[in-house]
Amino acid sequence: MSATEVLSIVETTLGRRGIRLEDRLIQDLGAESMDVVAIAAALEDRFGVRLAEEELPTLERVADLVARVERRS
């Protein structure tokens, strides 16, 4: 797993380039709740990590997604 892979998933899902780890999904990137669900599903498929629905609001920044995938629990 690399941060680059997570960034690529976020960029593909949101249709944007140049996303940074410090970017906030909703405030900075304009993601909507369904976008966050789609990102979570893509991370689950790619890395085998399970993200609970109630956990999603705590994953505010792209870096939070990277950290969560690194924990893989």
N, CA, C and O atoms as CSV, one atom per row, in Angstrom:
chain,resi,resn,atom,element,x,y,z
A,1,MET,N,N,0.846,-1.179,0.000
A,1,MET,CA,C,0.000,0.000,0.000
A,1,MET,C,C,0.885,1.233,0.000
A,1,MET,O,O,1.882,1.304,0.719
A,2,SER,N,N,0.511,2.179,-0.801
A,2,SER,CA,C,1.226,3.450,-0.787
A,2,SER,C,C,0.218,4.595,-0.795
A,2,SER,O,O,-0.918,4.455,-1.247
A,3,ALA,N,N,0.671,5.716,-0.284
A,3,ALA,CA,C,-0.180,6.902,-0.281
A,3,ALA,C,C,-0.557,7.285,-1.705
A,3,ALA,O,O,-1.640,7.822,-1.938
A,4,THR,N,N,0.326,7.015,-2.656
A,4,THR,CA,C,0.054,7.329,-4.053
A,4,THR,C,C,-1.160,6.564,-4.568
A,4,THR,O,O,-1.954,7.103,-5.339
A,5,GLU,N,N,-1.305,5.321,-4.147
A,5,GLU,CA,C,-2.466,4.521,-4.557
A,5,GLU,C,C,-3.762,5.102,-3.999
A,5,GLU,O,O,-4.768,5.171,-4.704
A,6,VAL,N,N,-3.737,5.518,-2.739
A,6,VAL,CA,C,-4.924,6.117,-2.127
A,6,VAL,C,C,-5.244,7.436,-2.829
A,6,VAL,O,O,-6.405,7.705,-3.139
A,7,LEU,N,N,-4.234,8.252,-3.078
A,7,LEU,CA,C,-4.441,9.516,-3.796
A,7,LEU,C,C,-5.064,9.255,-5.166
A,7,LEU,O,O,-5.964,9.984,-5.586
A,8,SER,N,N,-4.601,8.239,-5.853
A,8,SER,CA,C,-5.128,7.900,-7.173
A,8,SER,C,C,-6.607,7.525,-7.101
A,8,SER,O,O,-7.395,7.931,-7.955
A,9,ILE,N,N,-6.981,6.754,-6.087
A,9,ILE,CA,C,-8.392,6.380,-5.912
A,9,ILE,C,C,-9.245,7.616,-5.662
A,9,ILE,O,O,-10.322,7.757,-6.241
A,10,VAL,N,N,-8.772,8.505,-4.807
A,10,VAL,CA,C,-9.528,9.728,-4.507
A,10,VAL,C,C,-9.633,10.592,-5.760
A,10,VAL,O,O,-10.705,11.115,-6.064
A,11,GLU,N,N,-8.532,10.745,-6.487
A,11,GLU,CA,C,-8.558,11.558,-7.704
A,11,GLU,C,C,-9.513,10.975,-8.741
A,11,GLU,O,O,-10.280,11.713,-9.360
A,12,THR,N,N,-9.474,9.676,-8.932
A,12,THR,CA,C,-10.347,9.026,-9.908
A,12,THR,C,C,-11.809,9.174,-9.511
A,12,THR,O,O,-12.656,9.489,-10.347
A,13,THR,N,N,-12.102,8.948,-8.239
A,13,THR,CA,C,-13.484,9.025,-7.777
A,13,THR,C,C,-14.039,10.435,-7.904
A,13,THR,O,O,-15.194,10.619,-8.289
A,14,LEU,N,N,-13.226,11.425,-7.583
A,14,LEU,CA,C,-13.693,12.815,-7.619
A,14,LEU,C,C,-13.478,13.491,-8.975
A,14,LEU,O,O,-13.952,14.604,-9.205
A,15,GLY,N,N,-12.755,12.807,-9.868
A,15,GLY,CA,C,-12.501,13.395,-11.180
A,15,GLY,C,C,-11.613,14.620,-11.115
A,15,GLY,O,O,-11.798,15.575,-11.870
A,16,ARG,N,N,-10.647,14.589,-10.209
A,16,ARG,CA,C,-9.743,15.728,-10.010
A,16,ARG,C,C,-8.307,15.247,-10.004
A,16,ARG,O,O,-8.045,14.073,-9.741
A,17,ARG,N,N,-7.392,16.126,-10.287
A,17,ARG,CA,C,-5.956,15.855,-10.223
A,17,ARG,C,C,-5.316,16.825,-9.237
A,17,ARG,O,O,-5.896,17.853,-8.888
A,18,GLY,N,N,-4.118,16.480,-8.799
A,18,GLY,CA,C,-3.380,17.371,-7.917
A,18,GLY,C,C,-3.846,17.365,-6.476
A,18,GLY,O,O,-3.601,18.319,-5.738
A,19,ILE,N,N,-4.511,16.304,-6.073
A,19,ILE,CA,C,-4.980,16.197,-4.688
A,19,ILE,C,C,-3.787,15.930,-3.781
A,19,ILE,O,O,-2.875,15.180,-4.128
A,20,ARG,N,N,-3.815,16.560,-2.612
A,20,ARG,CA,C,-2.723,16.429,-1.644
A,20,ARG,C,C,-3.219,15.713,-0.391
A,20,ARG,O,O,-4.421,15.669,-0.127
A,21,LEU,N,N,-2.307,15.165,0.362
A,21,LEU,CA,C,-2.661,14.432,1.589
A,21,LEU,C,C,-3.387,15.318,2.595
A,21,LEU,O,O,-4.258,14.839,3.321
A,22,GLU,N,N,-3.045,16.584,2.647
A,22,GLU,CA,C,-3.650,17.480,3.641
A,22,GLU,C,C,-5.035,17.997,3.226
A,22,GLU,O,O,-5.719,18.636,4.026
A,23,ASP,N,N,-5.445,17.731,2.001
A,23,ASP,CA,C,-6.757,18.189,1.545
A,23,ASP,C,C,-7.877,17.520,2.333
A,23,ASP,O,O,-7.837,16.322,2.611
A,24,ARG,N,N,-8.889,18.337,2.690
A,24,ARG,CA,C,-10.080,17.820,3.352
A,24,ARG,C,C,-11.067,17.395,2.266
A,24,ARG,O,O,-11.307,18.130,1.308
A,25,LEU,N,N,-11.629,16.210,2.428
A,25,LEU,CA,C,-12.485,15.647,1.386
A,25,LEU,C,C,-13.670,16.545,1.056
A,25,LEU,O,O,-13.937,16.814,-0.115
A,26,ILE,N,N,-14.372,17.003,2.065
A,26,ILE,CA,C,-15.596,17.770,1.824
A,26,ILE,C,C,-15.289,19.253,1.644
A,26,ILE,O,O,-15.688,19.848,0.643
A,27,GLN,N,N,-14.594,19.849,2.586
A,27,GLN,CA,C,-14.368,21.292,2.564
A,27,GLN,C,C,-13.454,21.733,1.415
A,27,GLN,O,O,-13.747,22.724,0.746
A,28,ASP,N,N,-12.358,21.017,1.180
A,28,ASP,CA,C,-11.396,21.439,0.158
A,28,ASP,C,C,-11.694,20.855,-1.215
A,28,ASP,O,O,-11.518,21.529,-2.230
A,29,LEU,N,N,-12.143,19.612,-1.251
A,29,LEU,CA,C,-12.315,18.920,-2.532
A,29,LEU,C,C,-13.758,18.877,-3.015
A,29,LEU,O,O,-14.028,18.456,-4.140
A,30,GLY,N,N,-14.684,19.311,-2.165
A,30,GLY,CA,C,-16.081,19.356,-2.567
A,30,GLY,C,C,-16.762,18.004,-2.672
A,30,GLY,O,O,-17.780,17.872,-3.351
A,31,ALA,N,N,-16.211,17.000,-2.008
A,31,ALA,CA,C,-16.826,15.670,-2.033
A,31,ALA,C,C,-18.174,15.698,-1.317
A,31,ALA,O,O,-18.345,16.382,-0.308
A,32,GLU,N,N,-19.108,14.953,-1.851
A,32,GLU,CA,C,-20.407,14.781,-1.204
A,32,GLU,C,C,-20.398,13.435,-0.496
A,32,GLU,O,O,-19.483,12.634,-0.682
A,33,SER,N,N,-21.413,13.192,0.309
A,33,SER,CA,C,-21.437,11.957,1.105
A,33,SER,C,C,-21.349,10.714,0.227
A,33,SER,O,O,-20.691,9.744,0.600
A,34,MET,N,N,-21.998,10.729,-0.925
A,34,MET,CA,C,-21.930,9.568,-1.821
A,34,MET,C,C,-20.528,9.388,-2.402
A,34,MET,O,O,-20.115,8.263,-2.682
A,35,ASP,N,N,-19.794,10.488,-2.585
A,35,ASP,CA,C,-18.407,10.398,-3.037
A,35,ASP,C,C,-17.549,9.705,-1.987
A,35,ASP,O,O,-16.709,8.865,-2.309
A,36,VAL,N,N,-17.771,10.069,-0.728
A,36,VAL,CA,C,-17.003,9.463,0.367
A,36,VAL,C,C,-17.312,7.968,0.456
A,36,VAL,O,O,-16.411,7.161,0.686
A,37,VAL,N,N,-18.568,7.601,0.276
A,37,VAL,CA,C,-18.946,6.181,0.279
A,37,VAL,C,C,-18.267,5.464,-0.890
A,37,VAL,O,O,-17.781,4.345,-0.725
A,38,ALA,N,N,-18.227,6.087,-2.056
A,38,ALA,CA,C,-17.583,5.479,-3.217
A,38,ALA,C,C,-16.076,5.313,-2.995
A,38,ALA,O,O,-15.498,4.298,-3.385
A,39,ILE,N,N,-15.449,6.299,-2.376
A,39,ILE,CA,C,-14.019,6.211,-2.062
A,39,ILE,C,C,-13.787,5.061,-1.081
A,39,ILE,O,O,-12.863,4.266,-1.257
A,40,ALA,N,N,-14.627,4.977,-0.051
A,40,ALA,CA,C,-14.502,3.905,0.938
A,40,ALA,C,C,-14.651,2.541,0.270
A,40,ALA,O,O,-13.892,1.619,0.572
A,41,ALA,N,N,-15.618,2.403,-0.631
A,41,ALA,CA,C,-15.827,1.128,-1.324
A,41,ALA,C,C,-14.612,0.775,-2.179
A,41,ALA,O,O,-14.201,-0.384,-2.224
A,42,ALA,N,N,-14.043,1.759,-2.851
A,42,ALA,CA,C,-12.858,1.506,-3.675
A,42,ALA,C,C,-11.664,1.095,-2.816
A,42,ALA,O,O,-10.893,0.216,-3.200
A,43,LEU,N,N,-11.513,1.730,-1.654
A,43,LEU,CA,C,-10.424,1.353,-0.742
A,43,LEU,C,C,-10.631,-0.057,-0.206
A,43,LEU,O,O,-9.679,-0.828,-0.077
A,44,GLU,N,N,-11.873,-0.386,0.102
A,44,GLU,CA,C,-12.181,-1.744,0.571
A,44,GLU,C,C,-11.833,-2.768,-0.497
A,44,GLU,O,O,-11.219,-3.794,-0.201
A,45,ASP,N,N,-12.224,-2.493,-1.745
A,45,ASP,CA,C,-11.939,-3.417,-2.846
A,45,ASP,C,C,-10.448,-3.569,-3.091
A,45,ASP,O,O,-9.954,-4.681,-3.274
A,46,ARG,N,N,-9.737,-2.460,-3.096
A,46,ARG,CA,C,-8.304,-2.479,-3.438
A,46,ARG,C,C,-7.431,-3.034,-2.322
A,46,ARG,O,O,-6.491,-3.785,-2.583
A,47,PHE,N,N,-7.737,-2.667,-1.078
A,47,PHE,CA,C,-6.837,-2.997,0.026
A,47,PHE,C,C,-7.409,-4.001,1.023
A,47,PHE,O,O,-6.696,-4.446,1.922
A,48,GLY,N,N,-8.675,-4.365,0.880
A,48,GLY,CA,C,-9.269,-5.334,1.789
A,48,GLY,C,C,-9.548,-4.787,3.178
A,48,GLY,O,O,-9.740,-5.557,4.120
A,49,VAL,N,N,-9.573,-3.484,3.316
A,49,VAL,CA,C,-9.865,-2.865,4.605
A,49,VAL,C,C,-11.375,-2.646,4.694
A,49,VAL,O,O,-12.010,-2.283,3.704
A,50,ARG,N,N,-11.944,-2.862,5.864
A,50,ARG,CA,C,-13.379,-2.654,6.060
A,50,ARG,C,C,-13.602,-1.347,6.804
A,50,ARG,O,O,-13.093,-1.146,7.907
A,51,LEU,N,N,-14.370,-0.464,6.182
A,51,LEU,CA,C,-14.666,0.839,6.780
A,51,LEU,C,C,-16.135,0.865,7.168
A,51,LEU,O,O,-17.017,0.762,6.316
A,52,ALA,N,N,-16.386,1.002,8.454
A,52,ALA,CA,C,-17.765,1.059,8.942
A,52,ALA,C,C,-18.374,2.407,8.575
A,52,ALA,O,O,-17.683,3.426,8.553
A,53,GLU,N,N,-19.665,2.404,8.288
A,53,GLU,CA,C,-20.361,3.629,7.890
A,53,GLU,C,C,-20.206,4.727,8.937
A,53,GLU,O,O,-20.032,5.895,8.587
A,54,GLU,N,N,-20.268,4.366,10.216
A,54,GLU,CA,C,-20.147,5.377,11.268
A,54,GLU,C,C,-18.720,5.924,11.389
A,54,GLU,O,O,-18.505,6.957,12.023
A,55,GLU,N,N,-17.761,5.249,10.794
A,55,GLU,CA,C,-16.371,5.695,10.818
A,55,GLU,C,C,-16.088,6.761,9.749
A,55,GLU,O,O,-15.170,7.566,9.908
A,56,LEU,N,N,-16.856,6.768,8.685
A,56,LEU,CA,C,-16.582,7.650,7.550
A,56,LEU,C,C,-16.484,9.127,7.921
A,56,LEU,O,O,-15.592,9.804,7.410
A,57,PRO,N,N,-17.349,9.665,8.779
A,57,PRO,CA,C,-17.219,11.093,9.119
A,57,PRO,C,C,-15.902,11.447,9.820
A,57,PRO,O,O,-15.501,12.610,9.818
A,58,THR,N,N,-15.237,10.475,10.410
A,58,THR,CA,C,-13.976,10.755,11.097
A,58,THR,C,C,-12.800,10.811,10.123
A,58,THR,O,O,-11.708,11.248,10.487
A,59,LEU,N,N,-13.021,10.377,8.907
A,59,LEU,CA,C,-11.969,10.378,7.890
A,59,LEU,C,C,-12.085,11.663,7.081
A,59,LEU,O,O,-12.591,11.671,5.959
A,60,GLU,N,N,-11.609,12.737,7.671
A,60,GLU,CA,C,-11.812,14.077,7.121
A,60,GLU,C,C,-10.837,14.413,6.002
A,60,GLU,O,O,-11.233,14.984,4.986
A,61,ARG,N,N,-9.584,14.069,6.176
A,61,ARG,CA,C,-8.536,14.413,5.200
A,61,ARG,C,C,-8.097,13.178,4.429
A,61,ARG,O,O,-8.316,12.045,4.858
A,62,VAL,N,N,-7.480,13.419,3.295
A,62,VAL,CA,C,-6.942,12.314,2.505
A,62,VAL,C,C,-5.912,11.546,3.349
A,62,VAL,O,O,-5.834,10.321,3.268
A,63,ALA,N,N,-5.138,12.254,4.143
A,63,ALA,CA,C,-4.151,11.605,5.016
A,63,ALA,C,C,-4.825,10.662,6.013
A,63,ALA,O,O,-4.238,9.649,6.391
A,64,ASP,N,N,-6.045,10.979,6.442
A,64,ASP,CA,C,-6.784,10.093,7.342
A,64,ASP,C,C,-7.113,8.774,6.643
A,64,ASP,O,O,-7.075,7.712,7.264
A,65,LEU,N,N,-7.432,8.846,5.360
A,65,LEU,CA,C,-7.703,7.636,4.588
A,65,LEU,C,C,-6.447,6.771,4.491
A,65,LEU,O,O,-6.505,5.553,4.659
A,66,VAL,N,N,-5.319,7.416,4.220
A,66,VAL,CA,C,-4.053,6.692,4.122
A,66,VAL,C,C,-3.746,5.995,5.451
A,66,VAL,O,O,-3.403,4.813,5.470
A,67,ALA,N,N,-3.868,6.725,6.551
A,67,ALA,CA,C,-3.592,6.150,7.870
A,67,ALA,C,C,-4.526,4.983,8.163
A,67,ALA,O,O,-4.105,3.972,8.724
A,68,ARG,N,N,-5.783,5.121,7.787
A,68,ARG,CA,C,-6.769,4.060,8.045
A,68,ARG,C,C,-6.464,2.813,7.228
A,68,ARG,O,O,-6.579,1.697,7.735
A,69,VAL,N,N,-6.081,2.990,5.980
A,69,VAL,CA,C,-5.721,1.846,5.144
A,69,VAL,C,C,-4.458,1.177,5.682
A,69,VAL,O,O,-4.344,-0.048,5.654
A,70,GLU,N,N,-3.525,1.963,6.164
A,70,GLU,CA,C,-2.295,1.392,6.735
A,70,GLU,C,C,-2.587,0.529,7.953
A,70,GLU,O,O,-1.874,-0.442,8.205
A,71,ARG,N,N,-3.636,0.871,8.722
A,71,ARG,CA,C,-4.005,0.064,9.899
A,71,ARG,C,C,-4.719,-1.218,9.492
A,71,ARG,O,O,-4.592,-2.234,10.175
A,72,ARG,N,N,-5.464,-1.189,8.399
A,72,ARG,CA,C,-6.171,-2.335,7.818
A,72,ARG,C,C,-6.926,-3.217,8.789
A,72,ARG,O,O,-6.899,-4.441,8.659
A,73,SER,N,N,-7.598,-2.623,9.758
A,73,SER,CA,C,-8.378,-3.460,10.675
A,73,SER,C,C,-9.841,-3.180,10.517
A,73,SER,O,O,-10.664,-3.786,11.203
